[in-house]
Amino acid sequence: MPRSRSGLMRLLPSGVDPGALPLLIARGLRAFADGYMAVLLPAYLLSIGLGTLEVGIVSTATMLGSALATLAVGAWGYRFAAGRLLRGAALLMAATGIGFAGLSSFWPLLVVALVGTLNPSSGDVSVFLPLEHARLAGAAQGHARTALFARYSLLGALCAALGALAAAVPDWLVRHTGFGRLDALRGMFVVYAAIGLAVFWLYRNLPAHSGAGSADSLPVAPAPLGPSRRVVMRLAALFSVDAFAGGLTVNALMSLWLLERFGFSLTQAGVFFFWTGLLGAASQLAAPVVAQRIGLLNTMVFTHLPANVCLVLAALAPSLPVALGLLMIRSSLSSMDVPTRTAYVMAVVTPAERSAAASFTAVPRSLAAAISPTISGALFAAGWISLPLIACGLLKITYDLALWRAMRRDRLEGD
């Protein structure tokens, strides 16, 4: 047993509080579930008779619900023990999986999507995010913090890639067992619920506040935004543009684009998202090294710009190999801003404000991203299936330039 724990501890960079380990493992489990759900969700909704517009609406509801829950955490979460909130979120994840597995009508599914934790995107946009970010920020300092967030993002990306590969399980069950396709898809939601219970188990012994498990730091009780309000709101406004654009091409809708334009099967889509996930994970592992050389802001902007150019070109690509190649290049660059963005936000605020800052930078992202899947669904229904990719790329390029212009003279801690 000690040998096994020693192996798991290698997930943590040196100088990091060991209490961060359950958060990393829980992130990996949730990412695995999100990885296959992002691919299977549109297929499941279509298989029960919903149209492409309704797929977009359900995707919007999942992201809108996450935004509202995250806003509540930022506004009132400091009144409660963060460990209890995380455990409640894990139980809600389990209930979400059971709800989707047991329902087949649009309106009940829409309600579960709104109040639940289902994530149709490639990144973490759930209520877990601000609570975990605040704890991770309190577990390390300086470059070790950036490295810790990179491990957190890397583990999420790797497990999401494996989850995307697991999207082939329903087709395998149909071919090799007596399962019907719809039953196999429902079974994946049951697995999602089981993962929620596993996350609850990991959270069971978390201390009440971040830093409480560290021997060389005092527990930091969360507080609402105060001195850092102005810069947090500025960053939140900029991040919302990026998130709105990203919502146009969440993995569930990218899967739909591949299915409709190129006739991809679920297995092929899962393999594609597996490899793009691996590329994204590798880029996040490199992010701390790049940030240490050129700064957090430069890493965020100058890796994001070429990735978004590739997305626009992929939408216009004349053939499948060209499109897939451009999307692969995009995946190798587009995720380097994830750990650096988080470290940037955590560095600019006081320790007590970190949970609120994570919430108030995540909420505009979630709200903005919640709108766009419905727009993409409407464009898909109208036959303009490549327009969401083009719009996403152009809007993200605008965000990159605006972020650089607004923040280039603000040399924040860690940049």
N, C-alpha and C positions, 0 to 999 in steps of 0.2 A: 504493500500500500504506500509506504513512504517513497519507494522508487517511482511509482506511477505519478504521485503528486509532484515529485521533483521534475518529471518530464513535462507536466503541464505548466509548471512555473517558468519554463523556458519561453512560454508565450509572452512573458512580461519583459520589457527592456530593463536594464540595470537601473537601480535607483527609484523603482516604482513600488508603491505600497502593494503587498500581496493581496489586499482586499479587492483589487481591481480584477483578479482572475475570474471570479464568477460572472462579472459583467462581460468579459470577453467571450466566455463560453456561451452565455445566454445570447449574445449578439450573433454568434455563429449559428446557433440553432434557429433563431428567428429568421436569419438571412436565408438559411436553407429552405425554410417553409415559404418565405416570400419569393424565392427563386423559382420554385415550381408553380406557385400560385399565379405569378405574373404571366406565365405561359398558358396555364390551364384555364384560368378564369374566363377568357373569351370563348374558348371551346366549350366549356361547361354551360355558359349562358346561352350560347347558340344552340347547344344540343337540347335544351329544355324549351326551345321555341322563341327565345328573345331575338330581336333584330339588332343590327349593328349600332343604331342610335341608342337603344336601351343598354347595350354593352357599355357605351360611352357614359351614359347617365349613371349606371351602377359604379363605374370606375370613379366618376366624379364624386359620388356619395361617399365612397371609401376614403377619399382624400379630404373631403370636406369634414367628415366626422373626425378624422385625425387632427385636422386644424383646430376644430372647436375644443377637442380634448386637450390639445397642447396649449391653447390659449388659457384654458381653465387652470392648468398647472402653473403657467407663468403668473397669472393674476392672483390665484388663491392657494397654490400648492405649498407655499412657504408655511402655511398654517398647520400642515400635516407632516408626519414623518415620511421622508422620501422612500424609505424601505417599504412602508405599508402601501404607498402609491404604486410602487413597482410590482408588488405582489398582486394588487388589485388589477393592474393592467394585464398581468399574466393570466389571471382567471378570466378576464374579458376575452383574451385571445382564444382560450379554450372554448368559451361560449360561442364565439364567432364561428369557429370551425363546425361545431355541432349545428348551429343555425343554418349555415349554408348547405350542410349535408342533408338536412331534414326538410328543406323548403324548396319549392320549385316555381312559385308564383312571383311575378315581378315586384309587386308592392311589398310583400313581406321581406323579400330579399333586399329591397332598397332600404328598408328600415334597419336590417341587420348590418348592411354595408355602412350605413350612416353612424351607427353607435358602436360598431365593432372595430377590429384592428387589422382587417385585411388590407394588404398593400399591393396595388397593381403596378408599382414602379420598380425600378432597379435599385433605388436607394431607400434608406430608412426614413420614412415620413410619419412615424407613429408617435404616440404619446410616450413611448419608452425613451425616445431620443434625448429630450432635455434633462430628464432625470439621470440617465446614464452619463451624459456628457459632463454634468456638474460633478458627479462622483469621480469620473476619470480625471478631470482637471485638478481635483484636490489630491489625487494620488501621485502626482509628479510635478516637477518644476522645469522651466526652461526647455532645452532641447529634448530632454527626456519626455516632456509632455507631448511635444510634436511626434516623437517616436511612438509613444503610447497610442495616440490617436491614429497614427498610421497603422499600427498593429490591429487596432479596433476596426478600422476601415478595410484593411487587408483581409482579416478573418471574415468580415461580412461579405466582401466581394468573392472570396474563394468559395465560401459556403453557398452563396447565391448562385454561383456557377454550377456547383454540384447539384443544387436544387433544380436549376434549369435542365440539367441532364436527367434528373429524376422525373421530369415531365413526360418522358417516354414510358413510364411505368404503366399507365392505363392501357396504352396500345399493346404492351407486352402481355398484360393480364388478359386482354381480349383474345390475343392469338394463342396463348398457352394454357388458359384456364377456362372455366365456364362462365366467367364474368361477362355481363353485358357492358357496353362502353359507358353508359350513363352510370351504372353501379360502380364501375372502376373510377370514374371521375369523382363520384361522391366519396369514395373511400379515401381519396387524397385529402378531402376536407376533414375527415376523421383523424387522419395523421396530423394535420395542422392543429387540431384540438389537443392531441396527445403532446405535441411539442409545447403548447402553451402550459400544460401541466408540468412538463419537465423544467421549463423556465421558472415557474412558480417554486419548484423545489430548489433550484439554484439560488433564488432570492431569499430563501426562508431565514437565513441567519445574517442578512445584511444589517449593519448598524444603522441607527436612526438618521445620522447626518454624514455628509461626505467628510473624510478625514478622520472619522471616529476610529477607524481600524489602524491608523498609522501611529507608530511609536514616537515619531519626532514632530508631530503636528497636532494641534488642538482641533476638536470637532468644530466645523463651521456650520452654524445654522443658516439656512437660506433666508434671504431678504428680498423685498421687491426692488425694482430698479430705482437707483438714486443718482449718484454722480455720473454714471456711465450712460444715462438715458439718451443723451443727444447722439453719441456715436453709434449706439445700438440701433436707434431708429433709422439713422442714415444707412447703416449696413442692411437693415431689414428691408428698406425700400429697394435697394439695389438687388438683394438676393431674390426678391419677389419677381423681378423681371426674368431672372434666370430660371426660377421655378415654374413660372407660367409657360415659358418656352419648353422646358423639360416635360411638362404635363402633356404637351401635344404628342409626345413620342414615348410615353411610358412603355415598359416592356410588353404589357398586355396588348397595347395598340400596335407596337412594332411587330409583335407576333401576328396580329391580324393583318398587317400590311404584307408580311411575308407570305401568309396563307393565301391572300387574295391576289396579289400581284404575280407571285412566282409559283403558286400552288404547293407551297411547303406543307409537309405533314407535321404533326406534333413532334414526332421523333426528330425530324430535321431541324425544326425550330429550336427544340431543346438542345441539340448538339451545337447549333450556332450560338445560342445564348451562353452555353457552357464555355466555349472558346473566347467569346467576347468578355465574359466574366473573368476568365483567367488573365486576359490582357489587362483588364481594368485593375485586377488585384496586383499584378506586377508593377503597374504604374504607381499604385499607392505605396508600395514598398519602397519605390525610388523617391517618392515625394519628400521625405525628410532630408535626404542627401542633397537633393536639388535646392530645397528651401534653405538649407544651411549655407549654400554657396551664393544664391541670388536673392534670398529673402522670401518670406511668405507671400507677399502681394505679387511679386514678379512670377512666382511659381503658379499662383492662381490664374493669372491673366495669360501669360505667354505659352502655357500648355493648352489652355482652353480654346484660344483663337483658331489654331490650325485644325483642332478636332471639329469645330463647328463648320469650318469650310468643307471638310470631308463629308459631313452630314448632308449639306446642300448638294454637293456633287453626287453623292450616293442616290439621292432622290431623282436626279436627272440621268443617272447611269443608263446606258442603252442595253446592258445585259446583266444577268445575274452574277457572273464572276466579278465584274467590275464593281457592282453595288456591294457585294459581300467584302471585297478587298478594301474599299473605302470605309465601310463600317468597322472593319477590323482595325484599320489605322486610327479611326476615331476612338475606338474603345481603348487603344493603347495610350491615349493622351487625355481623354476627357475626365478621368477620375482623379487626376493628380491634385485637383483643387479641393477634394473632399476633406482629407485630414488637415491640409493647410488652412482651409477656411475655418474649420472648427477650432484649431489651435489659435488662429488669429482672433476669433471672437473671445475665446477664453482668456487670452492674454490682455485684452484691452479693458476688462472689467474687474472689479474687486471680487475676491473669493465668495463673499456672501451673495453677490449678484449673479453668479454664474448660471444657476438654474433658471432664473428669470430671463437672463440674456439669451440662453439657449432656446427658451420658449418663444421669446419675442422676435428672435431672428428666424425661428422655424415656422411660426404661425403665418406670417405673410407668405412664406414659401409654400406652405400647405394650402392656404386659401387660394393663392394664385394658381397653383398646380391643380387645385380641385376644379377650376372652371374649364381648363383647356381640354381634358379628355372628352367632354361632351361636344365641344367644338370639333374635335377630330372625328368623333363618331358621326356628327352631322355631315362633315366633309366626305367621310367614307361612304355614307348612305347616298350622297349626291354623286358619287363616282370619282371624286377628286382625291384619290387615295395617296398621292405623293405630296400634295400641298402641305399637309401637316409637317412633314420632314423639312421642307423648304422654309416654312415659317419658323420652325424651331431653330434651325441653324442661323437664320438672319437675326432673330431676336436675341439669341445667345451672343452673337458677335457684337450687337449693340450693347448688351450688358457688359461684356468684357471691356469695351472701350470706355463706357461710363464709369465702371469700377476703377479703372486705371486713372482716369481724369480726376475722380472725386477723392481718391485715397492715396495718390502717389506721394503727396507731401506729408502725409501722416505716418511717421515712422513709429509704429506701435511696438510694444514689447514683443520680442521674438521675431521681428521683421528685419 
